[in-house]
Amino acid sequence: MPERDENEEAVRNVEKLTDSEPVNGEELLGSEDLKRKLREAKERLAKEEKSTPR
């Protein structure tokens, strides 16, 4: 039997109870500054992945 992730199970239960769609972590960030920093970090990571030889 696969190990159950308690966080994922909790999210599924909340979605069922509230009849809501899944939420991305970015949507939970209240600050525009935090959203910008996350976007910039993702862009840097994507550039690093492209430039790293496999």
PDBQT receptor file of N, H, CA, C and O in Angstrom, charges set to zero:
ATOM      1  N   MET A   1       0.852  -1.186   0.000  1.00  0.00    +0.000 N 
ATOM      2  CA  MET A   1       0.000   0.000   0.000  1.00  0.00    +0.000 C 
ATOM      3  C   MET A   1       0.893   1.242   0.000  1.00  0.00    +0.000 C 
ATOM      4  O   MET A   1       1.806   1.324   0.822  1.00  0.00    +0.000 OA
ATOM      5  N   PRO A   2       0.663   2.210  -0.891  1.00  0.00    +0.000 N 
ATOM      6  CA  PRO A   2       1.496   3.410  -0.943  1.00  0.00    +0.000 C 
ATOM      7  C   PRO A   2       1.291   4.267   0.303  1.00  0.00    +0.000 C 
ATOM      8  O   PRO A   2       0.206   4.304   0.882  1.00  0.00    +0.000 OA
ATOM      9  N   GLU A   3       2.361   4.953   0.699  1.00  0.00    +0.000 N 
ATOM     10  H   GLU A   3       3.243   4.923   0.229  1.00  0.00    +0.000 HD
ATOM     11  CA  GLU A   3       2.292   5.835   1.846  1.00  0.00    +0.000 C 
ATOM     12  C   GLU A   3       1.421   7.040   1.496  1.00  0.00    +0.000 C 
ATOM     13  O   GLU A   3       1.551   7.622   0.419  1.00  0.00    +0.000 OA
ATOM     14  N   ARG A   4       0.536   7.405   2.415  1.00  0.00    +0.000 N 
ATOM     15  H   ARG A   4       0.430   6.933   3.290  1.00  0.00    +0.000 HD
ATOM     16  CA  ARG A   4      -0.377   8.514   2.144  1.00  0.00    +0.000 C 
ATOM     17  C   ARG A   4       0.225   9.822   2.623  1.00  0.00    +0.000 C 
ATOM     18  O   ARG A   4       0.792   9.893   3.713  1.00  0.00    +0.000 OA
ATOM     19  N   ASP A   5       0.102  10.841   1.813  1.00  0.00    +0.000 N 
ATOM     20  H   ASP A   5      -0.358  10.782   0.927  1.00  0.00    +0.000 HD
ATOM     21  CA  ASP A   5       0.570  12.166   2.171  1.00  0.00    +0.000 C 
ATOM     22  C   ASP A   5      -0.579  12.882   2.874  1.00  0.00    +0.000 C 
ATOM     23  O   ASP A   5      -1.617  13.149   2.269  1.00  0.00    +0.000 OA
ATOM     24  N   GLU A   6      -0.385  13.188   4.149  1.00  0.00    +0.000 N 
ATOM     25  H   GLU A   6       0.459  12.971   4.640  1.00  0.00    +0.000 HD
ATOM     26  CA  GLU A   6      -1.451  13.803   4.940  1.00  0.00    +0.000 C 
ATOM     27  C   GLU A   6      -1.866  15.158   4.392  1.00  0.00    +0.000 C 
ATOM     28  O   GLU A   6      -3.043  15.515   4.449  1.00  0.00    +0.000 OA
ATOM     29  N   ASN A   7      -0.902  15.925   3.856  1.00  0.00    +0.000 N 
ATOM     30  H   ASN A   7       0.054  15.635   3.810  1.00  0.00    +0.000 HD
ATOM     31  CA  ASN A   7      -1.240  17.243   3.311  1.00  0.00    +0.000 C 
ATOM     32  C   ASN A   7      -2.132  17.125   2.088  1.00  0.00    +0.000 C 
ATOM     33  O   ASN A   7      -3.119  17.849   1.958  1.00  0.00    +0.000 OA
ATOM     34  N   GLU A   8      -1.783  16.207   1.191  1.00  0.00    +0.000 N 
ATOM     35  H   GLU A   8      -0.981  15.618   1.297  1.00  0.00    +0.000 HD
ATOM     36  CA  GLU A   8      -2.605  16.027  -0.010  1.00  0.00    +0.000 C 
ATOM     37  C   GLU A   8      -4.001  15.544   0.364  1.00  0.00    +0.000 C 
ATOM     38  O   GLU A   8      -4.995  15.973  -0.221  1.00  0.00    +0.000 OA
ATOM     39  N   GLU A   9      -4.064  14.657   1.333  1.00  0.00    +0.000 N 
ATOM     40  H   GLU A   9      -3.256  14.308   1.808  1.00  0.00    +0.000 HD
ATOM     41  CA  GLU A   9      -5.369  14.153   1.771  1.00  0.00    +0.000 C 
ATOM     42  C   GLU A   9      -6.203  15.285   2.374  1.00  0.00    +0.000 C 
ATOM     43  O   GLU A   9      -7.404  15.375   2.119  1.00  0.00    +0.000 OA
ATOM     44  N   ALA A  10      -5.577  16.135   3.161  1.00  0.00    +0.000 N 
ATOM     45  H   ALA A  10      -4.602  16.062   3.367  1.00  0.00    +0.000 HD
ATOM     46  CA  ALA A  10      -6.288  17.269   3.761  1.00  0.00    +0.000 C 
ATOM     47  C   ALA A  10      -6.813  18.210   2.686  1.00  0.00    +0.000 C 
ATOM     48  O   ALA A  10      -7.948  18.679   2.764  1.00  0.00    +0.000 OA
ATOM     49  N   VAL A  11      -5.974  18.489   1.670  1.00  0.00    +0.000 N 
ATOM     50  H   VAL A  11      -5.052  18.109   1.607  1.00  0.00    +0.000 HD
ATOM     51  CA  VAL A  11      -6.394  19.372   0.580  1.00  0.00    +0.000 C 
ATOM     52  C   VAL A  11      -7.594  18.778  -0.147  1.00  0.00    +0.000 C 
ATOM     53  O   VAL A  11      -8.549  19.491  -0.455  1.00  0.00    +0.000 OA
ATOM     54  N   ARG A  12      -7.551  17.482  -0.421  1.00  0.00    +0.000 N 
ATOM     55  H   ARG A  12      -6.775  16.903  -0.171  1.00  0.00    +0.000 HD
ATOM     56  CA  ARG A  12      -8.683  16.830  -1.109  1.00  0.00    +0.000 C 
ATOM     57  C   ARG A  12      -9.953  16.935  -0.273  1.00  0.00    +0.000 C 
ATOM     58  O   ARG A  12     -11.033  17.187  -0.807  1.00  0.00    +0.000 OA
ATOM     59  N   ASN A  13      -9.823  16.740   1.040  1.00  0.00    +0.000 N 
ATOM     60  H   ASN A  13      -8.946  16.534   1.474  1.00  0.00    +0.000 HD
ATOM     61  CA  ASN A  13     -11.002  16.828   1.905  1.00  0.00    +0.000 C 
ATOM     62  C   ASN A  13     -11.584  18.232   1.919  1.00  0.00    +0.000 C 
ATOM     63  O   ASN A  13     -12.805  18.391   1.895  1.00  0.00    +0.000 OA
ATOM     64  N   VAL A  14     -10.736  19.250   1.958  1.00  0.00    +0.000 N 
ATOM     65  H   VAL A  14      -9.744  19.121   1.977  1.00  0.00    +0.000 HD
ATOM     66  CA  VAL A  14     -11.217  20.638   1.939  1.00  0.00    +0.000 C 
ATOM     67  C   VAL A  14     -11.889  20.937   0.608  1.00  0.00    +0.000 C 
ATOM     68  O   VAL A  14     -12.938  21.579   0.569  1.00  0.00    +0.000 OA
ATOM     69  N   GLU A  15     -11.284  20.469  -0.492  1.00  0.00    +0.000 N 
ATOM     70  H   GLU A  15     -10.432  19.947  -0.461  1.00  0.00    +0.000 HD
ATOM     71  CA  GLU A  15     -11.885  20.702  -1.804  1.00  0.00    +0.000 C 
ATOM     72  C   GLU A  15     -13.263  20.063  -1.890  1.00  0.00    +0.000 C 
ATOM     73  O   GLU A  15     -14.189  20.653  -2.446  1.00  0.00    +0.000 OA
ATOM     74  N   LYS A  16     -13.406  18.859  -1.342  1.00  0.00    +0.000 N 
ATOM     75  H   LYS A  16     -12.654  18.379  -0.890  1.00  0.00    +0.000 HD
ATOM     76  CA  LYS A  16     -14.711  18.182  -1.364  1.00  0.00    +0.000 C 
ATOM     77  C   LYS A  16     -15.730  18.965  -0.548  1.00  0.00    +0.000 C 
ATOM     78  O   LYS A  16     -16.861  19.176  -0.987  1.00  0.00    +0.000 OA
ATOM     79  N   LEU A  17     -15.320  19.396   0.650  1.00  0.00    +0.000 N 
ATOM     80  H   LEU A  17     -14.401  19.225   1.007  1.00  0.00    +0.000 HD
ATOM     81  CA  LEU A  17     -16.249  20.089   1.538  1.00  0.00    +0.000 C 
ATOM     82  C   LEU A  17     -16.636  21.460   1.016  1.00  0.00    +0.000 C 
ATOM     83  O   LEU A  17     -17.776  21.890   1.194  1.00  0.00    +0.000 OA
ATOM     84  N   THR A  18     -15.713  22.149   0.378  1.00  0.00    +0.000 N 
ATOM     85  H   THR A  18     -14.787  21.800   0.233  1.00  0.00    +0.000 HD
ATOM     86  CA  THR A  18     -15.996  23.506  -0.084  1.00  0.00    +0.000 C 
ATOM     87  C   THR A  18     -16.393  23.548  -1.553  1.00  0.00    +0.000 C 
ATOM     88  O   THR A  18     -16.744  24.602  -2.084  1.00  0.00    +0.000 OA
ATOM     89  N   ASP A  19     -16.332  22.376  -2.210  1.00  0.00    +0.000 N 
ATOM     90  H   ASP A  19     -16.047  21.520  -1.779  1.00  0.00    +0.000 HD
ATOM     91  CA  ASP A  19     -16.659  22.276  -3.627  1.00  0.00    +0.000 C 
ATOM     92  C   ASP A  19     -15.846  23.283  -4.433  1.00  0.00    +0.000 C 
ATOM     93  O   ASP A  19     -16.376  24.002  -5.280  1.00  0.00    +0.000 OA
ATOM     94  N   SER A  20     -14.525  23.314  -4.142  1.00  0.00    +0.000 N 
ATOM     95  H   SER A  20     -14.095  22.729  -3.455  1.00  0.00    +0.000 HD
ATOM     96  CA  SER A  20     -13.658  24.278  -4.815  1.00  0.00    +0.000 C 
ATOM     97  C   SER A  20     -12.647  23.575  -5.697  1.00  0.00    +0.000 C 
ATOM     98  O   SER A  20     -12.422  22.369  -5.588  1.00  0.00    +0.000 OA
ATOM     99  N   GLU A  21     -12.046  24.360  -6.574  1.00  0.00    +0.000 N 
ATOM    100  H   GLU A  21     -12.229  25.340  -6.663  1.00  0.00    +0.000 HD
ATOM    101  CA  GLU A  21     -11.007  23.867  -7.467  1.00  0.00    +0.000 C 
ATOM    102  C   GLU A  21      -9.668  23.872  -6.725  1.00  0.00    +0.000 C 
ATOM    103  O   GLU A  21      -9.504  24.601  -5.747  1.00  0.00    +0.000 OA
ATOM    104  N   PRO A  22      -8.712  23.062  -7.188  1.00  0.00    +0.000 N 
ATOM    105  CA  PRO A  22      -7.381  23.089  -6.571  1.00  0.00    +0.000 C 
ATOM    106  C   PRO A  22      -6.758  24.480  -6.676  1.00  0.00    +0.000 C 
ATOM    107  O   PRO A  22      -6.971  25.195  -7.655  1.00  0.00    +0.000 OA
ATOM    108  N   VAL A  23      -5.992  24.850  -5.662  1.00  0.00    +0.000 N 
ATOM    109  H   VAL A  23      -5.819  24.269  -4.866  1.00  0.00    +0.000 HD
ATOM    110  CA  VAL A  23      -5.352  26.166  -5.603  1.00  0.00    +0.000 C 
ATOM    111  C   VAL A  23      -3.852  25.982  -5.745  1.00  0.00    +0.000 C 
ATOM    112  O   VAL A  23      -3.262  25.115  -5.100  1.00  0.00    +0.000 OA
ATOM    113  N   ASN A  24      -3.238  26.795  -6.585  1.00  0.00    +0.000 N 
ATOM    114  H   ASN A  24      -3.717  27.500  -7.109  1.00  0.00    +0.000 HD
ATOM    115  CA  ASN A  24      -1.783  26.790  -6.704  1.00  0.00    +0.000 C 
ATOM    116  C   ASN A  24      -1.201  27.568  -5.543  1.00  0.00    +0.000 C 
ATOM    117  O   ASN A  24      -1.822  28.506  -5.043  1.00  0.00    +0.000 OA
ATOM    118  N   GLY A  25      -0.012  27.184  -5.114  1.00  0.00    +0.000 N 
ATOM    119  H   GLY A  25       0.493  26.423  -5.520  1.00  0.00    +0.000 HD
ATOM    120  CA  GLY A  25       0.635  27.857  -4.005  1.00  0.00    +0.000 C 
ATOM    121  C   GLY A  25       0.805  29.344  -4.245  1.00  0.00    +0.000 C 
ATOM    122  O   GLY A  25       0.722  30.144  -3.313  1.00  0.00    +0.000 OA
ATOM    123  N   GLU A  26       1.043  29.715  -5.490  1.00  0.00    +0.000 N 
ATOM    124  H   GLU A  26       1.111  29.065  -6.248  1.00  0.00    +0.000 HD
ATOM    125  CA  GLU A  26       1.238  31.124  -5.825  1.00  0.00    +0.000 C 
ATOM    126  C   GLU A  26      -0.001  31.951  -5.497  1.00  0.00    +0.000 C 
ATOM    127  O   GLU A  26       0.108  33.122  -5.133  1.00  0.00    +0.000 OA
ATOM    128  N   GLU A  27      -1.150  31.356  -5.624  1.00  0.00    +0.000 N 
ATOM    129  H   GLU A  27      -1.238  30.405  -5.920  1.00  0.00    +0.000 HD
ATOM    130  CA  GLU A  27      -2.387  32.082  -5.364  1.00  0.00    +0.000 C 
ATOM    131  C   GLU A  27      -2.546  32.414  -3.887  1.00  0.00    +0.000 C 
ATOM    132  O   GLU A  27      -3.326  33.296  -3.529  1.00  0.00    +0.000 OA
ATOM    133  N   LEU A  28      -1.805  31.708  -3.021  1.00  0.00    +0.000 N 
ATOM    134  H   LEU A  28      -1.171  30.991  -3.311  1.00  0.00    +0.000 HD
ATOM    135  CA  LEU A  28      -1.906  31.943  -1.592  1.00  0.00    +0.000 C 
ATOM    136  C   LEU A  28      -1.009  33.076  -1.124  1.00  0.00    +0.000 C 
ATOM    137  O   LEU A  28      -1.137  33.538   0.010  1.00  0.00    +0.000 OA
ATOM    138  N   LEU A  29      -0.101  33.530  -1.982  1.00  0.00    +0.000 N 
ATOM    139  H   LEU A  29       0.003  33.155  -2.903  1.00  0.00    +0.000 HD
ATOM    140  CA  LEU A  29       0.784  34.631  -1.624  1.00  0.00    +0.000 C 
ATOM    141  C   LEU A  29       0.011  35.941  -1.682  1.00  0.00    +0.000 C 
ATOM    142  O   LEU A  29      -0.547  36.298  -2.720  1.00  0.00    +0.000 OA
ATOM    143  N   GLY A  30      -0.018  36.642  -0.577  1.00  0.00    +0.000 N 
ATOM    144  H   GLY A  30       0.435  36.352   0.266  1.00  0.00    +0.000 HD
ATOM    145  CA  GLY A  30      -0.778  37.890  -0.538  1.00  0.00    +0.000 C 
ATOM    146  C   GLY A  30       0.008  39.079  -1.048  1.00  0.00    +0.000 C 
ATOM    147  O   GLY A  30      -0.567  40.021  -1.594  1.00  0.00    +0.000 OA
ATOM    148  N   SER A  31       1.296  39.043  -0.878  1.00  0.00    +0.000 N 
ATOM    149  H   SER A  31       1.764  38.278  -0.435  1.00  0.00    +0.000 HD
ATOM    150  CA  SER A  31       2.139  40.185  -1.215  1.00  0.00    +0.000 C 
ATOM    151  C   SER A  31       2.576  40.138  -2.671  1.00  0.00    +0.000 C 
ATOM    152  O   SER A  31       3.024  39.102  -3.163  1.00  0.00    +0.000 OA
ATOM    153  N   GLU A  32       2.443  41.265  -3.350  1.00  0.00    +0.000 N 
ATOM    154  H   GLU A  32       2.079  42.106  -2.950  1.00  0.00    +0.000 HD
ATOM    155  CA  GLU A  32       2.908  41.352  -4.737  1.00  0.00    +0.000 C 
ATOM    156  C   GLU A  32       4.423  41.164  -4.797  1.00  0.00    +0.000 C 
ATOM    157  O   GLU A  32       4.948  40.622  -5.769  1.00  0.00    +0.000 OA
ATOM    158  N   ASP A  33       5.124  41.615  -3.751  1.00  0.00    +0.000 N 
ATOM    159  H   ASP A  33       4.698  42.055  -2.961  1.00  0.00    +0.000 HD
ATOM    160  CA  ASP A  33       6.575  41.459  -3.692  1.00  0.00    +0.000 C 
ATOM    161  C   ASP A  33       6.951  39.976  -3.636  1.00  0.00    +0.000 C 
ATOM    162  O   ASP A  33       7.884  39.549  -4.316  1.00  0.00    +0.000 OA
ATOM    163  N   LEU A  34       6.238  39.196  -2.838  1.00  0.00    +0.000 N 
ATOM    164  H   LEU A  34       5.480  39.543  -2.285  1.00  0.00    +0.000 HD
ATOM    165  CA  LEU A  34       6.501  37.758  -2.760  1.00  0.00    +0.000 C 
ATOM    166  C   LEU A  34       6.212  37.071  -4.089  1.00  0.00    +0.000 C 
ATOM    167  O   LEU A  34       6.961  36.192  -4.515  1.00  0.00    +0.000 OA
ATOM    168  N   LYS A  35       5.128  37.472  -4.738  1.00  0.00    +0.000 N 
ATOM    169  H   LYS A  35       4.520  38.186  -4.392  1.00  0.00    +0.000 HD
ATOM    170  CA  LYS A  35       4.788  36.893  -6.036  1.00  0.00    +0.000 C 
ATOM    171  C   LYS A  35       5.879  37.186  -7.062  1.00  0.00    +0.000 C 
ATOM    172  O   LYS A  35       6.243  36.316  -7.852  1.00  0.00    +0.000 OA
ATOM    173  N   ARG A  36       6.401  38.419  -7.047  1.00  0.00    +0.000 N 
ATOM    174  H   ARG A  36       6.105  39.126  -6.404  1.00  0.00    +0.000 HD
ATOM    175  CA  ARG A  36       7.473  38.796  -7.970  1.00  0.00    +0.000 C 
ATOM    176  C   ARG A  36       8.736  37.995  -7.694  1.00  0.00    +0.000 C 
ATOM    177  O   ARG A  36       9.377  37.505  -8.623  1.00  0.00    +0.000 OA
ATOM    178  N   LYS A  37       9.098  37.857  -6.413  1.00  0.00    +0.000 N 
ATOM    179  H   LYS A  37       8.577  38.255  -5.658  1.00  0.00    +0.000 HD
ATOM    180  CA  LYS A  37      10.296  37.099  -6.054  1.00  0.00    +0.000 C 
ATOM    181  C   LYS A  37      10.172  35.640  -6.476  1.00  0.00    +0.000 C 
ATOM    182  O   LYS A  37      11.141  35.056  -6.960  1.00  0.00    +0.000 OA
ATOM    183  N   LEU A  38       9.009  35.049  -6.302  1.00  0.00    +0.000 N 
ATOM    184  H   LEU A  38       8.221  35.523  -5.908  1.00  0.00    +0.000 HD
ATOM    185  CA  LEU A  38       8.796  33.668  -6.713  1.00  0.00    +0.000 C 
ATOM    186  C   LEU A  38       8.911  33.539  -8.225  1.00  0.00    +0.000 C 
ATOM    187  O   LEU A  38       9.538  32.602  -8.719  1.00  0.00    +0.000 OA
ATOM    188  N   ARG A  39       8.314  34.471  -8.966  1.00  0.00    +0.000 N 
ATOM    189  H   ARG A  39       7.804  35.232  -8.565  1.00  0.00    +0.000 HD
ATOM    190  CA  ARG A  39       8.381  34.451 -10.425  1.00  0.00    +0.000 C 
ATOM    191  C   ARG A  39       9.829  34.571 -10.896  1.00  0.00    +0.000 C 
ATOM    192  O   ARG A  39      10.252  33.849 -11.798  1.00  0.00    +0.000 OA
ATOM    193  N   GLU A  40      10.586  35.482 -10.283  1.00  0.00    +0.000 N 
ATOM    194  H   GLU A  40      10.241  36.069  -9.550  1.00  0.00    +0.000 HD
ATOM    195  CA  GLU A  40      11.989  35.668 -10.656  1.00  0.00    +0.000 C 
ATOM    196  C   GLU A  40      12.814  34.425 -10.341  1.00  0.00    +0.000 C 
ATOM    197  O   GLU A  40      13.686  34.048 -11.124  1.00  0.00    +0.000 OA
ATOM    198  N   ALA A  41      12.554  33.794  -9.220  1.00  0.00    +0.000 N 
ATOM    199  H   ALA A  41      11.846  34.100  -8.584  1.00  0.00    +0.000 HD
ATOM    200  CA  ALA A  41      13.285  32.581  -8.853  1.00  0.00    +0.000 C 
ATOM    201  C   ALA A  41      12.986  31.455  -9.847  1.00  0.00    +0.000 C 
ATOM    202  O   ALA A  41      13.885  30.704 -10.227  1.00  0.00    +0.000 OA
ATOM    203  N   LYS A  42      11.736  31.342 -10.259  1.00  0.00    +0.000 N 
ATOM    204  H   LYS A  42      11.006  31.951  -9.950  1.00  0.00    +0.000 HD
ATOM    205  CA  LYS A  42      11.374  30.317 -11.249  1.00  0.00    +0.000 C 
ATOM    206  C   LYS A  42      12.062  30.584 -12.585  1.00  0.00    +0.000 C 
ATOM    207  O   LYS A  42      12.513  29.653 -13.252  1.00  0.00    +0.000 OA
ATOM    208  N   GLU A  43      12.141  31.852 -12.972  1.00  0.00    +0.000 N 
ATOM    209  H   GLU A  43      11.774  32.608 -12.430  1.00  0.00    +0.000 HD
ATOM    210  CA  GLU A  43      12.810  32.206 -14.227  1.00  0.00    +0.000 C 
ATOM    211  C   GLU A  43      14.296  31.863 -14.161  1.00  0.00    +0.000 C 
ATOM    212  O   GLU A  43      14.850  31.323 -15.119  1.00  0.00    +0.000 OA
ATOM    213  N   ARG A  44      14.945  32.173 -13.032  1.00  0.00    +0.000 N 
ATOM    214  H   ARG A  44      14.494  32.612 -12.255  1.00  0.00    +0.000 HD
ATOM    215  CA  ARG A  44      16.362  31.829 -12.861  1.00  0.00    +0.000 C 
ATOM    216  C   ARG A  44      16.571  30.325 -12.930  1.00  0.00    +0.000 C 
ATOM    217  O   ARG A  44      17.508  29.853 -13.574  1.00  0.00    +0.000 OA
ATOM    218  N   LEU A  45      15.710  29.578 -12.273  1.00  0.00    +0.000 N 
ATOM    219  H   LEU A  45      14.949  29.961 -11.750  1.00  0.00    +0.000 HD
ATOM    220  CA  LEU A  45      15.809  28.118 -12.277  1.00  0.00    +0.000 C 
ATOM    221  C   LEU A  45      15.649  27.571 -13.687  1.00  0.00    +0.000 C 
ATOM    222  O   LEU A  45      16.385  26.670 -14.090  1.00  0.00    +0.000 OA
ATOM    223  N   ALA A  46      14.695  28.107 -14.440  1.00  0.00    +0.000 N 
ATOM    224  H   ALA A  46      14.097  28.839 -14.113  1.00  0.00    +0.000 HD
ATOM    225  CA  ALA A  46      14.475  27.649 -15.810  1.00  0.00    +0.000 C 
ATOM    226  C   ALA A  46      15.702  27.929 -16.674  1.00  0.00    +0.000 C 
ATOM    227  O   ALA A  46      16.084  27.096 -17.496  1.00  0.00    +0.000 OA
ATOM    228  N   LYS A  47      16.324  29.102 -16.493  1.00  0.00    +0.000 N 
ATOM    229  H   LYS A  47      16.013  29.779 -15.826  1.00  0.00    +0.000 HD
ATOM    230  CA  LYS A  47      17.532  29.433 -17.254  1.00  0.00    +0.000 C 
ATOM    231  C   LYS A  47      18.672  28.502 -16.887  1.00  0.00    +0.000 C 
ATOM    232  O   LYS A  47      19.422  28.063 -17.759  1.00  0.00    +0.000 OA
ATOM    233  N   GLU A  48      18.811  28.195 -15.598  1.00  0.00    +0.000 N 
ATOM    234  H   GLU A  48      18.202  28.552 -14.889  1.00  0.00    +0.000 HD
ATOM    235  CA  GLU A  48      19.875  27.297 -15.149  1.00  0.00    +0.000 C 
ATOM    236  C   GLU A  48      19.683  25.900 -15.731  1.00  0.00    +0.000 C 
ATOM    237  O   GLU A  48      20.649  25.261 -16.146  1.00  0.00    +0.000 OA
ATOM    238  N   GLU A  49      18.448  25.429 -15.761  1.00  0.00    +0.000 N 
ATOM    239  H   GLU A  49      17.663  25.949 -15.423  1.00  0.00    +0.000 HD
ATOM    240  CA  GLU A  49      18.158  24.099 -16.294  1.00  0.00    +0.000 C 
ATOM    241  C   GLU A  49      18.478  24.034 -17.777  1.00  0.00    +0.000 C 
ATOM    242  O   GLU A  49      18.967  23.011 -18.256  1.00  0.00    +0.000 OA
ATOM    243  N   LYS A  50      18.211  25.109 -18.513  1.00  0.00    +0.000 N 
ATOM    244  H   LYS A  50      17.814  25.940 -18.123  1.00  0.00    +0.000 HD
ATOM    245  CA  LYS A  50      18.500  25.135 -19.944  1.00  0.00    +0.000 C 
ATOM    246  C   LYS A  50      19.995  25.159 -20.223  1.00  0.00    +0.000 C 
ATOM    247  O   LYS A  50      20.456  24.575 -21.204  1.00  0.00    +0.000 OA
ATOM    248  N   SER A  51      20.757  25.836 -19.357  1.00  0.00    +0.000 N 
ATOM    249  H   SER A  51      20.382  26.310 -18.560  1.00  0.00    +0.000 HD
ATOM    250  CA  SER A  51      22.178  25.984 -19.597  1.00  0.00    +0.000 C 
ATOM    251  C   SER A  51      23.011  24.835 -19.038  1.00  0.00    +0.000 C 
ATOM    252  O   SER A  51      24.194  24.729 -19.360  1.00  0.00    +0.000 OA
ATOM    253  N   THR A  52      22.430  23.981 -18.217  1.00  0.00    +0.000 N 
ATOM    254  H   THR A  52      21.469  24.067 -17.955  1.00  0.00    +0.000 HD
ATOM    255  CA  THR A  52      23.148  22.868 -17.617  1.00  0.00    +0.000 C 
ATOM    256  C   THR A  52      23.153  21.685 -18.588  1.00  0.00    +0.000 C 
ATOM    257  O   THR A  52      22.091  21.196 -18.974  1.00  0.00    +0.000 OA
ATOM    258  N   PRO A  53      24.346  21.222 -18.986  1.00  0.00    +0.000 N 
ATOM    259  CA  PRO A  53      24.393  20.057 -19.890  1.00  0.00    +0.000 C 
ATOM    260  C   PRO A  53      23.967  18.792 -19.172  1.00  0.00    +0.000 C 
ATOM    261  O   PRO A  53      24.177  18.639 -17.968  1.00  0.00    +0.000 OA
ATOM    262  N   ARG A  54      23.367  17.895 -19.927  1.00  0.00    +0.000 N 
ATOM    263  H   ARG A  54      23.197  18.019 -20.904  1.00  0.00    +0.000 HD
ATOM    264  CA  ARG A  54      22.907  16.640 -19.312  1.00  0.00    +0.000 C 
ATOM    265  C   ARG A  54      23.848  15.536 -19.575  1.00  0.00    +0.000 C 
ATOM    266  O   ARG A  54      23.618  14.411 -19.133  1.00  0.00    +0.000 OA
TER     267      ARG A  54
